[in-house]
Amino acid sequence: MKQLNTSLPVTVYADSRQGGRRENQDSCAWGDTPAGFLVTVCDGMGGGPSGKEASSLATHGLLNYIIEHGEEEKDRCKLMRAAIESANQRILDAVEEDSSKKGMGTTLTALLINADSAVVAHVGDSRVYQFRHGCKHFRTFDHSLVFAKVREGEIRSEEEARTHPDSNIILRALGISSTVKPDIVELAYEKGDRFMLCTDGIWGMFPEKKIIAMAARTSVLTGAVESLVVQVDEEGFANGGGHDNLTLALLETKTNSKKKEKMSTRQQIVFYILAAVCAVSVLLNIILLVRNRPGRNEVGPTQMDSLVYVVSGLKEELQETQTRLKKTEENHAQFVDEVKKAEGNQGKISAKVNQEQSNINQEKAERESLKAEMQGIISRTEKLKTMSAKPGLDAANKEKEVAAVRADFEAFAKKARKADSIDAKNILSWLKDDIAKQDDVNYTHKGKASTAGQYNSIIAAMKRILNSI
């Protein structure tokens, strides 16, 4: 996982993994441009390394174009369209230069965000989501065969399309034709909104409700990213390990955009209540004014009954509207409670995953440290094998080094929990023997191997212990 740095008041993290494939053909690029912060995610396709090259050409081509032309083109939707066309041409040029790359292409998603608004673009079946208050607020519509069938009613639901055998067939991509048709939209955003760009390796693994729960309702952004990639990988490997590359970028806003949306449903309800209250108030004042105005005939009984009937009807409508609003607020409160519970559970899962990963990393580091220590002892024992034991200084030095090696090995065996093994006991016993302090020149004990030969046996035992760590 990597944090994507930007000068804008947003927080962004991204992660890309190989999944169960031989290579990762997804690409992600980002950076500040004159038109705002850009992040783009692409899913390459094509034989050999061509898929990776196509996605890389698209992501970096898009970023470079917007950096170069962001000042001169003020309409950011037009800028995005021109940048996608330029990236498409870069892939076509690469194929023209090398015919072996024919057929390579890529999907594309892009988010260009500044203080004004967020411009979203996509080609193919990689997606962009906008989440608000833990719910899906916007999502791109896949350019795929199965989603076209959903639109036409041939496939009943998007969930059925997700698991359909033809779900990998896309209808639009970069690098396929000289013309490319991206869908581009400009969106308003609020403080706390999240935008997620992801390849089908992410959204294709689970039902959309589960994706939304992890991406939109996990309180910490890093936890959301980690939960998604870890659970997708775990599910993929549990089902044979042939799952697709998986890449996502998740961005959270810290302010409201200057662009505003139309009135929400809740705002409309409040507006209608206030309007009804005002209408009732005005009508009552008119009635009172007519009844009490000097020099005027009083309103007759029939007229008054009609007015009372109208007011009564307005009051009933007002009460019904207030009841509906109260029910909506209760549902909202219940939803918030459920979201908080889900966030708590997700946080516990994330903490457990982090702890288990930390334990694995610590255990791995301890094993590597023990292996390095054992390698050092073996290396020193190799030197002892050829070290002279000529009477005098040489013999004293060899005896001293043998004692040091024995002490170090004894300490190692305890740390590695190998002290009770047969090999460890034989090594310690042999290093106590006088033969360890001799050499082939002055050792002539009949019926036994030479000093060097016995050292070889001890070194072999040490290597067996090393391989068992």
JOUR-V76982 format. One record per pair of residues at least 24 apart in sequence whose C-alpha atoms are under 6 Angstrom apart, sorted by the first residue. I is the first residue (numbers start at 1). J is the second residue. D is the distance in Angstrom with one decimal. If there is no record, write none. Layout:
I;J;D
I;J;D
This chain:
9;254;5.5
10;252;5.6
10;253;4.6
10;254;5.6
11;251;5.6
11;252;5.3
12;250;5.6
12;251;4.3
13;249;5.8
13;250;5.5
14;248;5.6
14;249;4.1
15;247;5.8
15;248;5.8
16;246;5.7
16;247;4.1
17;245;5.9
17;246;5.3
18;245;4.7
19;243;5.7
19;244;5.5
19;245;4.8
20;241;4.8
20;242;4.4
20;243;4.8
24;245;5.7
25;51;5.4
25;52;4.1
27;55;5.5
27;56;5.6
29;59;5.5
33;67;4.9
34;70;5.0
34;71;5.7
35;70;5.1
36;112;6.0
36;113;5.3
36;114;4.6
37;112;5.6
37;113;5.3
38;111;5.7
38;112;4.5
39;110;5.8
39;111;5.5
40;109;5.5
40;110;4.2
41;109;5.3
42;107;5.3
42;108;4.5
43;106;5.4
43;107;5.2
44;105;5.9
44;106;4.1
45;104;5.6
45;105;5.3
45;106;5.7
46;103;5.9
46;104;4.2
50;101;6.0
50;104;5.7
51;104;5.7
54;105;5.4
54;106;5.9
55;106;5.4
58;87;5.0
61;87;5.0
62;87;5.7
88;174;5.1
88;175;5.3
91;175;5.2
92;175;5.4
105;174;5.4
105;175;4.6
106;173;5.6
106;174;5.3
107;173;5.1
115;257;5.4
116;257;5.2
116;258;4.7
116;259;5.7
117;187;5.8
117;188;5.2
117;257;5.4
117;259;5.7
118;186;5.7
118;187;5.1
119;185;5.8
119;186;4.4
120;184;5.6
120;185;5.4
121;183;5.5
121;184;4.3
122;182;5.6
122;183;5.6
123;173;5.7
123;182;5.1
124;170;5.9
124;172;5.0
124;173;5.3
126;198;5.8
126;199;4.4
126;200;5.6
127;197;5.7
127;198;5.4
128;196;5.5
128;197;4.5
129;195;5.4
129;196;5.0
130;194;5.6
130;195;4.5
131;193;5.7
131;194;5.0
131;216;6.0
132;193;4.9
134;216;4.8
134;217;4.9
143;170;5.9
143;171;5.4
143;172;5.8
144;169;5.9
144;170;4.0
144;171;5.0
145;169;5.8
145;170;5.9
188;257;5.9
188;259;5.2
188;260;5.6
189;256;5.8
189;257;5.3
190;256;4.2
191;253;5.4
191;254;4.9
191;255;4.3
191;256;4.9
192;252;6.0
192;253;5.2
192;254;5.9
193;252;5.7
193;253;5.6
194;251;5.4
194;252;4.4
195;250;5.8
195;251;5.1
196;249;5.7
196;250;4.5
197;248;5.5
197;249;5.2
198;247;5.6
198;248;4.2
199;247;5.7
201;244;5.1
201;245;5.5
201;246;4.4
202;246;5.4
217;343;5.9
218;343;5.1
385;452;5.5
385;455;5.9
389;438;5.4
389;439;5.7
399;437;5.4
423;461;5.6
